[in-house]
Amino acid sequence: RKEVEQDPGPFNVPEGATVAFNCTYSNSASQSFFWYRQDCRKEPKLLMSVYSSGNEDGRFTAQLNRASQYISLLIRDSKLSDSATYLCVVNNGPSGGSYIPTFGRGTSLIVHP
Amino acid sequence: NAGVTQTPKFRVLKTGQSMTLLCAQDMNHEYMYWYRQDPGMGLRLIHYSVGEGTTAKGEVPDGYNVSRLKKQNFLLGLESAAPSQTSVYFCASRRGLNTEAFFGQGTRLTVV
């Protein structure tokens, strides 16, 4: 089993739709979690951190489920400009014995008119 | 505040040539990483560094060397370029093991 897994998609949704992505991780000792956005041929950019209590930033909501070992990203009222690849990142931290952030391979979102 | 800067942004090499990619960060980050990204493959870690003077191998280190003589700079070298090294290379840095990573804009390398 891969350490971090994402459905590659693509998720093809109309403008205004609500869409959700999940990302599962295998290391129960993982300590911090993030969602990144990557536009075609550009560098990944931080979208939001994922906190245990869940967090919201405008149309975006991120949640963590430690019991089931997954994080989620919900996008409401999708815009054409939301079209991108969304990467989840898991950090195992010092107690997890890893110096390397673990990236999922990304989920592609296409928002159409 | 420039963040993470990669040079060059584009390069075309002939097979067998060598080159060095420079990554510079001005955030005083301890940890730095070199990734390559190929279509459909996601990010793959080449080498990384946990501090000045340290380097370690990642998932795909063969054909690459790195150095971190100064905390702010992480160099990636290709000793003898091969067409299989045609890729987009990203550098990233982060302050701590549980903090977010910041990426450079990438270097698009073509080996012919």
Boltz contact constraints between the chains, C-beta under 6 A:
constraints:
  - contact:
      token1: [A, 31]
      token2: [B, 98]
      max_distance: 6.0
  - contact:
      token1: [A, 32]
      token2: [B, 98]
      max_distance: 6.0
  - contact:
      token1: [A, 34]
      token2: [B, 100]
      max_distance: 6.0
  - contact:
      token1: [A, 43]
      token2: [B, 90]
      max_distance: 6.0
  - contact:
      token1: [A, 43]
      token2: [B, 103]
      max_distance: 6.0
  - contact:
      token1: [A, 43]
      token2: [B, 105]
      max_distance: 6.0
  - contact:
      token1: [A, 43]
      token2: [B, 106]
      max_distance: 6.0
  - contact:
      token1: [A, 44]
      token2: [B, 103]
      max_distance: 6.0
  - contact:
      token1: [A, 46]
      token2: [B, 100]
      max_distance: 6.0
  - contact:
      token1: [A, 91]
      token2: [B, 98]
      max_distance: 6.0
  - contact:
      token1: [A, 93]
      token2: [B, 97]
      max_distance: 6.0
  - contact:
      token1: [A, 93]
      token2: [B, 98]
      max_distance: 6.0
  - contact:
      token1: [A, 94]
      token2: [B, 97]
      max_distance: 6.0
  - contact:
      token1: [A, 99]
      token2: [B, 50]
      max_distance: 6.0
  - contact:
      token1: [A, 101]
      token2: [B, 101]
      max_distance: 6.0
  - contact:
      token1: [A, 103]
      token2: [B, 43]
      max_distance: 6.0
  - contact:
      token1: [A, 105]
      token2: [B, 42]
      max_distance: 6.0
